[in-house]
Amino acid sequence: MFLSVVIPTYNRKPILEKCLRALEHQQYSEYEVVVIDDGSTDGTVEWLSKSDDFPHVRLFCQDHKGAAAARNYGVEQAKGDTIVFIDSDLVVTDVFLRSHVEALIQGQKEFGSDRLFTYGRVINTANFDNPTSEPYKITDFSAAYFATGNVAIARHWLIEAGLFDTGFKQYGWEDLELGVRLKNLGLKLIKCPDAVGYHWHPAFTLEQIPRLIDVELQRGRMGVVFYQKHPTWDVKMMIQMTWIHRVLWGVLSLGGTLNERTLAPIMRSLINQGKPQLAEQVARIFLNWYNVKGVYAAYEEFQHKNS
């Protein structure tokens, strides 16, 4: 089984270097790393083009078209029969690829076909110097069916499903939407907890809030694109476009009264106490409310255009 690890990247040079170095020390030999630079402006291409430290890496470049287009380009260029998707801010352990391969082989024996994919464990961390030291936390749990942070799948199923929809031009949902199509093809999810990836992001600060709010609004708009393609209750639940979510986050945020301004003193205090993760969970109260509002605003706009 030859693996192609497909990694889209955009202006993430420092953590991308850690990502690629970890991939050069795998207890599995049959693989390549396909990096798709999505129009970075931070010197990623120049650095990687000149580096001799990454013999497994093949670099391709495109204008800034987004993660969906970058992953599609990576799959098209891949030499492997099996694709492993990770993000460029993921640092993996040395048994990462071997664990995916062993789980895929075991799954094929169990089900009698390759109509399956493996989904590894993702642990969030803000520790840049030693990301793999972070323990697993309850907040790291994911119930997603197909997410490209850490997944391995036979290449031909991606082709048959039609690859990623490049209509998702903003943040969110392009991988879960592809997951719906893979599910319709009958593919089974196999959890692979030994394939661990440590997802690095900077420790939460108040300065990040405007960007995080914008991300939630983008996620809301792309959620409606998702629902347009698959108008089901399951998708409504995923994108938080139900009365349940409207009531839940409306109540928890007191109708938006608990927001980035009113909660700032609490979040600042938690950050000063060395508890940025807890401060980030407080922020989820109003961030989820922004997401729900973004979903409904985008859906109303969609209905207005089609009325």
C-alpha positions as CSV (number, residue, x, y, z in Angstrom):
1,M,0.0,0.0,0.0
2,F,1.6,3.2,-1.2
3,L,0.4,6.4,0.6
4,S,0.2,9.9,-0.6
5,V,-0.1,12.4,2.3
6,V,-1.8,15.4,0.9
7,I,-1.3,18.7,2.7
8,P,-2.7,22.0,1.6
9,T,-1.0,25.0,3.2
10,Y,-1.3,28.8,3.2
11,N,1.1,31.0,5.2
12,R,1.9,28.5,7.8
13,K,5.7,28.1,7.3
14,P,6.8,27.7,11.0
15,I,4.4,24.9,11.9
16,L,4.5,23.4,8.4
17,E,8.2,22.7,9.0
18,K,7.4,20.8,12.2
19,C,4.7,18.9,10.3
20,L,7.0,17.9,7.5
21,R,9.9,16.9,9.8
22,A,7.6,14.6,11.8
23,L,6.5,13.0,8.5
24,E,10.2,12.3,7.6
25,H,10.5,10.0,10.6
26,Q,7.8,7.4,10.0
27,Q,7.9,3.7,10.8
28,Y,6.5,3.0,7.4
29,S,8.5,3.4,4.1
30,E,6.0,3.4,1.2
31,Y,4.8,7.0,1.0
32,E,5.2,10.4,-0.4
33,V,4.1,13.8,0.9
34,V,2.3,16.1,-1.6
35,V,2.3,19.7,-0.4
36,I,0.0,22.1,-2.2
37,D,0.9,25.7,-1.5
38,D,-2.3,27.8,-1.9
39,G,-0.6,31.1,-2.8
40,S,1.4,31.7,0.4
41,T,3.1,35.0,0.8
42,D,5.3,34.1,3.8
43,G,8.2,32.5,1.9
44,T,6.9,28.9,2.1
45,V,7.6,28.1,-1.5
46,E,11.1,29.6,-1.6
47,W,12.1,27.8,1.6
48,L,10.7,24.4,0.7
49,S,12.0,24.6,-2.9
50,K,15.6,25.1,-1.6
51,S,15.5,22.6,1.3
52,D,17.1,19.2,1.2
53,D,15.6,18.1,4.5
54,F,12.4,16.6,3.1
55,P,13.1,13.8,0.5
56,H,9.5,12.5,0.6
57,V,8.0,15.9,-0.3
58,R,6.7,16.9,-3.7
59,L,5.7,20.6,-3.9
60,F,3.0,22.0,-6.1
61,C,1.7,25.6,-6.2
62,Q,-1.6,27.2,-7.1
63,D,-3.1,30.7,-6.8
64,H,-5.1,31.2,-3.6
65,K,-8.2,29.1,-4.4
66,G,-8.9,27.6,-1.0
67,A,-8.4,24.2,0.7
68,A,-11.0,22.3,-1.4
69,A,-9.2,23.2,-4.6
70,A,-5.8,22.5,-3.1
71,R,-6.8,19.1,-1.9
72,N,-8.3,18.2,-5.3
73,Y,-5.0,19.3,-6.9
74,G,-3.1,17.1,-4.4
75,V,-5.2,14.0,-5.2
76,E,-4.8,14.6,-8.9
77,Q,-1.0,14.7,-8.5
78,A,-0.7,11.9,-6.0
79,K,1.1,8.7,-7.0
80,G,-0.4,6.6,-4.1
81,D,-3.3,4.2,-4.2
82,T,-4.2,5.5,-0.8
83,I,-4.6,9.2,0.2
84,V,-3.9,10.5,3.7
85,F,-5.3,14.0,4.4
86,I,-3.8,16.1,7.2
87,D,-3.6,19.9,7.7
88,S,-0.4,21.8,7.6
89,D,-0.6,22.6,11.3
90,L,-0.7,18.9,12.4
91,V,2.4,17.3,14.0
92,V,2.2,13.5,13.9
93,T,3.9,10.6,15.8
94,D,6.3,8.2,14.2
95,V,3.7,5.4,14.1
96,F,1.1,7.6,12.4
97,L,1.2,6.2,8.8
98,R,1.8,2.6,10.0
99,S,-1.2,2.8,12.2
100,H,-3.4,4.0,9.4
101,V,-2.1,1.2,7.1
102,E,-2.7,-1.5,9.8
103,A,-6.2,-0.3,10.4
104,L,-7.0,-0.1,6.7
105,I,-5.7,-3.7,6.1
106,Q,-7.7,-5.0,9.2
107,G,-10.8,-3.2,8.0
108,Q,-10.5,-4.7,4.5
109,K,-10.2,-8.2,6.0
110,E,-13.2,-7.6,8.2
111,F,-15.5,-6.2,5.6
112,G,-14.1,-8.0,2.5
113,S,-13.6,-4.8,0.6
114,D,-11.9,-1.4,0.7
115,R,-15.2,0.4,1.1
116,L,-14.0,2.1,4.2
117,F,-11.7,4.8,5.5
118,T,-9.7,5.3,8.7
119,Y,-10.1,8.4,11.0
120,G,-7.3,9.1,13.4
121,R,-7.2,11.0,16.6
122,V,-6.6,14.8,16.7
123,I,-5.3,16.5,19.9
124,N,-5.4,20.3,20.0
125,T,-2.4,22.0,21.5
126,A,-1.0,25.5,21.8
127,N,2.5,24.2,22.7
128,F,4.6,25.1,19.7
129,D,8.0,23.9,21.1
130,N,6.7,20.4,22.0
131,P,3.2,19.9,20.5
132,T,3.2,16.1,21.0
133,S,3.4,16.5,24.8
134,E,-0.2,17.6,25.0
135,P,-2.5,15.0,26.6
136,Y,-5.9,14.0,25.2
137,K,-8.8,16.1,26.5
138,I,-12.6,15.7,26.4
139,T,-12.7,18.8,24.2
140,D,-10.7,17.0,21.6
141,F,-13.5,14.5,21.0
142,S,-15.0,14.7,17.5
143,A,-18.1,12.9,16.2
144,A,-17.4,13.9,12.6
145,Y,-17.9,11.2,10.0
146,F,-15.2,12.5,7.5
147,A,-12.8,15.3,8.4
148,T,-9.6,16.0,6.6
149,G,-7.5,16.8,9.7
150,N,-6.5,13.1,9.9
151,V,-8.0,10.6,7.5
152,A,-6.9,7.8,5.1
153,I,-8.9,6.5,2.2
154,A,-8.4,4.7,-1.1
155,R,-7.9,7.2,-3.9
156,H,-10.4,5.7,-6.2
157,W,-13.3,6.4,-3.8
158,L,-12.4,10.1,-3.7
159,I,-12.5,10.1,-7.5
160,E,-15.8,8.2,-7.7
161,A,-17.4,10.6,-5.1
162,G,-16.3,13.6,-7.2
163,L,-13.6,15.0,-4.9
164,F,-14.2,18.2,-2.9
165,D,-16.7,20.8,-4.1
166,T,-14.8,24.0,-4.8
167,G,-18.0,26.0,-4.4
168,F,-17.0,26.1,-0.7
169,K,-14.9,29.2,-1.1
170,Q,-14.9,30.3,2.5
171,Y,-14.2,28.5,5.8
172,G,-15.9,25.2,6.6
173,W,-17.8,22.1,5.6
174,E,-16.2,21.1,2.3
175,D,-14.8,17.9,4.0
176,L,-18.0,17.0,5.8
177,E,-20.0,17.5,2.5
178,L,-17.7,15.1,0.7
179,G,-18.3,12.8,3.7
180,V,-22.0,12.7,2.9
181,R,-21.3,11.6,-0.6
182,L,-18.9,8.9,0.6
183,K,-21.5,7.7,3.1
184,N,-24.0,7.5,0.2
185,L,-21.5,5.2,-1.5
186,G,-21.6,2.9,1.5
187,L,-18.1,3.6,3.0
188,K,-17.7,2.8,6.6
189,L,-15.7,4.8,9.1
190,I,-13.0,3.0,11.2
191,K,-11.6,4.8,14.1
192,C,-7.9,4.7,14.3
193,P,-6.8,6.1,17.7
194,D,-3.2,5.1,17.3
195,A,-2.8,7.5,14.4
196,V,-2.4,10.6,16.5
197,G,-2.0,14.1,15.1
198,Y,-1.4,17.2,17.3
199,H,-3.2,20.2,15.9
200,W,-1.3,23.3,16.8
201,H,-2.9,26.7,17.1
202,P,-1.7,29.8,19.1
203,A,-3.0,30.1,22.6
204,F,-6.2,32.0,22.8
205,T,-6.0,35.8,23.2
206,L,-8.6,38.5,23.0
207,E,-6.9,39.9,19.9
208,Q,-8.0,36.8,18.0
209,I,-11.7,37.4,18.6
210,P,-12.5,39.5,15.5
211,R,-11.0,36.8,13.3
212,L,-12.8,34.0,15.1
213,I,-16.1,35.9,14.7
214,D,-15.5,36.2,11.0
215,V,-14.7,32.5,10.8
216,E,-18.0,31.7,12.5
217,L,-19.9,33.9,10.0
218,Q,-18.1,32.3,7.1
219,R,-18.9,28.8,8.5
220,G,-22.6,29.9,8.7
221,R,-22.6,31.0,5.0
222,M,-20.8,27.8,3.9
223,G,-23.2,25.8,6.1
224,V,-26.1,27.0,3.9
225,V,-24.1,25.9,0.8
226,F,-23.9,22.5,2.4
227,Y,-27.6,22.4,3.2
228,Q,-28.5,23.4,-0.4
229,K,-26.7,20.3,-1.7
230,H,-28.0,18.0,1.0
231,P,-31.3,19.4,2.5
232,T,-31.6,16.9,5.3
233,W,-32.2,17.1,9.0
234,D,-28.7,15.6,9.7
235,V,-27.1,18.4,7.8
236,K,-29.3,21.0,9.6
237,M,-28.1,19.6,12.9
238,M,-24.4,19.7,11.7
239,I,-24.6,23.4,10.6
240,Q,-26.7,24.4,13.7
241,M,-29.7,25.5,11.6
242,T,-32.4,24.2,13.9
243,W,-34.7,25.7,16.5
244,I,-32.7,23.7,19.1
245,H,-29.5,25.5,18.4
246,R,-31.2,28.9,18.1
247,V,-32.8,28.4,21.5
248,L,-29.7,26.9,23.1
249,W,-27.2,29.5,22.1
250,G,-29.7,32.3,22.4
251,V,-30.4,31.3,26.0
252,L,-26.7,30.7,26.9
253,S,-25.7,34.1,25.4
254,L,-28.8,35.8,26.8
255,G,-29.8,36.8,23.3
256,G,-26.3,38.1,22.5
257,T,-26.0,40.1,25.8
258,L,-23.1,37.8,26.7
259,N,-20.7,38.8,23.9
260,E,-17.1,39.7,23.2
261,R,-17.4,42.9,25.0
262,T,-19.3,41.9,28.2
263,L,-17.3,38.7,28.6
264,A,-14.0,40.4,28.0
265,P,-13.1,40.9,31.7
266,I,-13.8,37.2,32.5
267,M,-11.7,36.0,29.5
268,R,-8.9,38.4,30.3
269,S,-8.8,37.2,33.9
270,L,-8.6,33.6,32.8
271,I,-5.8,34.3,30.3
272,N,-3.9,36.2,33.0
273,Q,-4.3,33.1,35.3
274,G,-2.7,31.0,32.6
275,K,-6.0,29.4,31.5
276,P,-6.4,30.4,27.9
277,Q,-8.2,27.1,27.0
278,L,-10.9,27.9,29.5
279,A,-11.1,31.4,28.2
280,E,-11.6,30.0,24.8
281,Q,-14.5,27.8,26.0
282,V,-16.1,31.0,27.5
283,A,-15.7,32.6,24.0
284,R,-17.6,29.6,22.5
285,I,-20.8,31.0,24.1
286,F,-20.9,34.0,21.8
287,L,-19.0,32.5,18.9
288,N,-21.7,29.8,18.5
289,W,-24.3,32.5,18.7
290,Y,-22.6,34.3,15.8
291,N,-22.5,31.1,13.9
292,V,-26.2,30.4,14.4
293,K,-27.0,34.0,13.3
294,G,-24.7,33.7,10.3
295,V,-26.5,30.5,9.2
296,Y,-30.0,32.0,9.4
297,A,-28.9,35.3,7.8
298,A,-27.4,33.3,4.9
299,Y,-30.4,31.1,4.6
300,E,-32.8,34.1,4.5
301,E,-30.7,35.7,1.8
302,F,-30.8,32.4,-0.2
303,Q,-34.5,32.2,0.1
304,H,-34.9,35.8,-0.9
305,K,-32.8,35.3,-4.1
306,N,-34.9,32.2,-5.0
307,S,-38.4,33.7,-4.2
